[in-house]
Amino acid sequence: MITVNRIRVGVAAALATAAALVAAPSAQAAVGAAAPAAEVAPAALAGPLAVAQGTRLASFDKQLIGLINDARAKNGRAPLQEATGLTSLSVWWSTKMDGGSTSYQLAHNPNAWTMVTSYGASNRTSWGENVAWSSSTGTSAQEIFTAYMNSPGHRANILSAAYHYVGVGTVGGTRGLWNTTEFTDKVQAGQAVGGSTTPATTPVPPTGSTITVRDSVTGSVLKPSVVMLRDGTCVKPLKLIYSDATGMLPVPALKTGTYCMQVRGVPAGYTLPKNKLIAVHAGRVFAARIMAAAKPMSGTLTVRGSGTTAAVGASTFMLRDRSCVRPLRLLYTDAKGMAPLTNLTPAVYCLTGVRVPAGYKVPSPAKFLVPLNASFTATVTLPRA
């Protein structure tokens, strides 16, 4: 079991986690009392909300499930379905902690492994539990989620591929906010109530949602582009989408769940990016950005003397980024005053002189552009000494 103590910066939080991937009730021994460990500091709040003792914070729970499923989508995991029995058990344990059954100390439910069998998961073979406490009932779901994700044990439960169902119960009272999150791999028939929010029985209106393919460096929208929309496994094709004149890809009506976007076409000079997973929730607008990298280009550095077209050899230059600060590589010109510029992503770069032949001075930094899908030459003129 991993635990995280509170610290008194803004809203203090304490958390603990227990995870058991098991096939027999003997694994119940994996759950124990919370013990001190590392610190977590959620952001400070303007002030606590007035919450009566023992109040169930249902909207908080829905937000937390949404955050969990967003994180799972970003990490290639299927969304967890909310299960009514697991939710009831989570609310019950948070209520017990809020009511003083654990002497107002954060603790795991020591009987959770066996209790889930009476709460709709008698067929479970994997189980996990995250618990959290905050001294302020004004703590947001995002803050608790961030604290969970900053702790390896909690993060492992949230992102585990072994789990498919979740129940979240958060209770607020005079001694703060208590959260319990239960995970299992299986539940009995009729327990699952859908995805991360109330499940959509009809497609979610795409109004306001966007899909774009963009340059990985500049962030500019690429056009034209083509994307194949697939199911969450990235196997089953659903719809081929073509961008409009502005580069925006029209968003079809989608049911709640996880989808995969496979880029099938980008402008010349770009490489096809990796598949991207997105999570779609009822009533929530999303903006999916797929970043495509430009193909590396090659060109030539040419060094000439001031007042002449003659090449000047035996020079050394440092290739730097566009700020002229970060060094990338040294360039050595040959007898003809030339050096290869290879494998450069289209962008602006900078050349600073390191060594020049006798009779010349080191020039001021010179910038040049590596164009998209075209060869190039960067020319530097050496001033006379």
Long-range contacts (C-beta under 8 A, 24 or more apart in sequence): 1-30, 1-31, 1-32, 1-34, 1-35, 1-108, 1-153, 2-37, 2-151, 2-152, 2-153, 2-154, 3-34, 3-35, 3-36, 3-37, 3-106, 4-37, 4-38, 4-39, 4-40, 4-147, 4-151, 4-154, 5-36, 5-37, 5-38, 5-39, 5-40, 6-39, 6-40, 6-133, 6-135, 7-39, 7-40, 7-41, 9-41, 9-44, 10-41, 10-42, 10-43, 10-44, 10-45, 11-42, 11-43, 11-44, 11-45, 11-134, 11-135, 11-136, 11-138, 11-139, 11-143, 12-41, 12-134, 12-135, 13-40, 13-41, 13-42, 13-132, 13-133, 13-134, 13-135, 13-139, 13-143, 13-144, 13-147, 14-40, 14-106, 14-132, 14-133, 15-40, 15-106, 15-130, 15-131, 15-132, 15-133, 15-147, 15-148, 15-151, 15-154, 16-106, 16-107, 16-108, 16-130, 16-131, 16-132, 17-128, 17-129, 17-130, 17-131, 17-148, 17-151, 17-153, 17-154, 17-156, 17-157, 18-108, 18-128, 18-129, 19-127, 19-128, 19-129, 19-153, 19-156, 19-157, 19-160, 19-183, 20-113, 20-126, 20-127, 20-128, 21-126, 21-162, 22-113, 22-125, 22-126, 22-127, 23-125, 25-113, 25-114, 27-113, 28-111, 28-113, 28-114, 30-113, 31-108, 31-109, 31-110, 31-112, 31-113, 31-129, 32-108, 32-110, 33-107, 33-108, 33-110, 34-105, 34-106, 34-107, 34-108, 34-131, 38-151, 40-147, 40-150, 40-151, 42-134, 42-139, 42-143, 42-144, 42-146, 42-147, 43-143, 45-136, 45-138, 45-139, 45-140, 46-138, 47-138, 48-136, 48-137, 48-138, 49-137, 49-138, 49-172, 50-137, 51-137, 51-172, 51-173, 51-177, 52-172, 52-173, 53-98, 53-99, 53-173, 53-174, 53-175, 54-95, 54-98, 54-99, 54-171, 54-173, 55-171, 55-172, 55-173, 56-91, 56-95, 56-169, 56-170, 56-171, 57-137, 57-170, 57-171, 57-172, 57-177, 60-140, 60-141, 60-170, 60-179, 61-87, 61-141, 61-168, 61-169, 61-170, 62-196, 62-197, 63-140, 63-141, 63-142, 64-141, 64-144, 64-145, 64-168, 64-170, 64-179, 64-181, 65-166, 65-168, 65-196, 65-197, 66-196, 66-197, 66-281, 66-284, 67-141, 67-142, 67-145, 68-145, 68-158, 68-166, 68-181, 68-196, 69-195, 69-196, 69-258, 69-279, 69-281, 70-196, 70-279, 71-145, 71-149, 71-158, 71-159, 72-158, 72-159, 72-258, 72-279, 73-258, 73-277, 73-278, 73-279, 74-277, 75-159, 76-277, 77-159, 77-160, 77-161, 78-164, 78-232, 78-258, 79-195, 79-196, 79-257, 79-258, 79-279, 80-163, 80-164, 80-165, 80-166, 80-183, 80-195, 80-196, 81-164, 81-165, 81-166, 81-192, 81-193, 81-194, 81-195, 82-165, 82-166, 82-167, 82-168, 82-192, 82-193, 82-194, 82-195, 82-196, 83-120, 83-121, 83-165, 83-166, 83-167, 83-184, 83-187, 83-191, 83-192, 83-193, 84-120, 84-167, 84-191, 84-193, 85-116, 85-119, 85-120, 85-121, 85-167, 85-187, 85-188, 85-191, 86-116, 86-119, 86-120, 86-121, 86-165, 86-166, 86-167, 86-182, 86-183, 86-184, 86-187, 86-191, 87-167, 87-168, 87-169, 88-119, 88-167, 88-169, 89-115, 89-116, 89-119, 89-167, 89-169, 89-180, 89-182, 90-167, 90-168, 90-169, 90-180, 90-181, 90-182, 91-169, 91-171, 91-180, 92-169, 93-131, 93-169, 93-180, 94-169, 94-170, 94-171, 94-178, 94-179, 94-180, 95-169, 95-171, 95-178, 97-131, 97-133, 97-171, 97-178, 97-180, 98-171, 98-172, 98-173, 98-175, 98-178, 99-173, 104-175, 106-131, 106-132, 106-133, 106-178, 107-131, 109-180, 112-182, 116-182, 116-184, 119-167, 120-187, 120-188, 120-190, 120-191, 121-165, 121-184, 121-186, 121-187, 121-188, 121-191, 122-188, 123-186, 123-187, 123-188, 124-184, 124-185, 124-186, 124-187, 125-185, 125-186, 126-160, 126-162, 126-163, 126-183, 126-184, 126-185, 126-186, 127-182, 127-183, 127-184, 127-185, 128-157, 128-160, 128-163, 128-182, 128-183, 128-184, 129-157, 129-180, 129-181, 129-182, 129-183, 130-154, 130-157, 130-158, 130-179, 130-180, 130-181, 130-183, 131-178, 131-179, 131-180, 131-181, 132-178, 132-179, 133-176, 133-177, 133-178, 133-179, 134-176, 134-177, 135-175, 135-176, 136-176, 136-177, 137-172, 137-173, 137-176, 137-177, 139-177, 144-177, 144-179, 157-181, 157-183, 165-191, 165-192, 194-256, 195-256, 195-257, 195-281, 196-256, 196-279, 196-281, 197-256, 197-281, 197-282, 197-283, 197-284, 198-282, 199-256, 199-282, 200-255, 200-256, 200-282, 202-255, 203-252, 203-253, 203-254, 203-255, 204-253, 204-254, 204-255, 204-256, 204-280, 204-281, 204-282, 204-283, 205-253, 206-251, 206-252, 206-253, 206-254, 207-285, 208-285, 209-251, 209-285, 209-286, 209-287, 209-288, 210-248, 210-249, 210-251, 210-286, 210-287, 210-288, 211-241, 211-248, 211-249, 211-251, 211-261, 211-288, 211-290, 212-243, 212-247, 212-248, 212-249, 212-287, 212-288, 212-289, 212-290, 213-243, 213-247, 213-249, 213-263, 213-266, 213-273, 213-289, 213-290, 213-291, 213-292, 214-289, 214-290, 214-291, 214-292, 215-270, 215-291, 215-292, 215-294, 216-273, 216-291, 216-292, 216-293, 216-294, 217-293, 217-294, 217-345, 217-346, 217-347, 221-246, 221-247, 221-248, 222-247, 222-266, 222-267, 222-270, 222-292, 223-247, 223-267, 224-265, 224-267, 225-249, 225-263, 225-265, 225-266, 225-267, 226-263, 226-264, 226-265, 227-261, 227-262, 227-263, 227-264, 227-290, 228-261, 228-262, 228-263, 228-264, 229-259, 229-260, 229-261, 229-262, 230-259, 230-260, 230-261, 230-262, 230-275, 231-259, 231-260, 232-257, 232-258, 232-259, 232-260, 232-277, 233-260, 234-260, 234-262, 234-275, 234-277, 240-264, 254-280, 255-280, 256-280, 256-281, 256-282, 261-288, 261-290, 263-290, 263-292, 266-292, 268-373, 269-294, 269-295, 269-346, 269-372, 269-373, 270-294, 270-295, 271-295, 293-345, 294-345, 294-346, 294-372, 294-373, 295-373, 296-342, 296-343, 296-344, 296-345, 297-344, 297-345, 297-346, 297-370, 297-371, 297-372, 297-373, 297-374, 297-375, 297-376, 298-340, 298-341, 298-342, 298-343, 298-344, 298-375, 299-341, 299-344, 299-370, 299-375, 299-376, 299-377, 299-378, 300-338, 300-339, 300-340, 300-341, 300-376, 300-377, 300-378, 301-331, 301-333, 301-338, 301-339, 301-340, 301-341, 301-351, 301-377, 301-378, 301-379, 301-380, 302-337, 302-338, 302-377, 302-378, 302-379, 302-380, 303-333, 303-337, 303-338, 303-339, 303-379, 303-380, 303-381, 303-382, 304-337, 304-379, 304-380, 304-381, 304-382, 305-360, 305-381, 305-382, 305-384, 306-360, 306-381, 306-382, 306-383, 306-384, 307-384, 311-336, 311-337, 311-338, 312-337, 312-356, 312-357, 312-360, 312-382, 313-337, 313-357, 314-357, 315-353, 315-355, 315-356, 315-357, 315-382, 316-353, 316-354, 316-355, 316-356, 317-351, 317-352, 317-353, 317-354, 317-380, 318-351, 318-352, 318-353, 318-354, 319-349, 319-350, 319-351, 320-349, 320-350, 320-351, 320-352, 320-365, 321-349, 321-350, 322-347, 322-348, 322-349, 322-350, 322-367, 323-350, 324-350, 324-352, 324-365, 324-367, 330-354, 341-370, 341-376, 341-378, 344-370, 345-370, 346-370, 346-371, 346-372, 346-373, 349-378, 351-378, 351-380, 353-380, 353-382, 356-382, 357-382, 358-385, 359-384, 359-385, 360-384, 360-385, 361-385
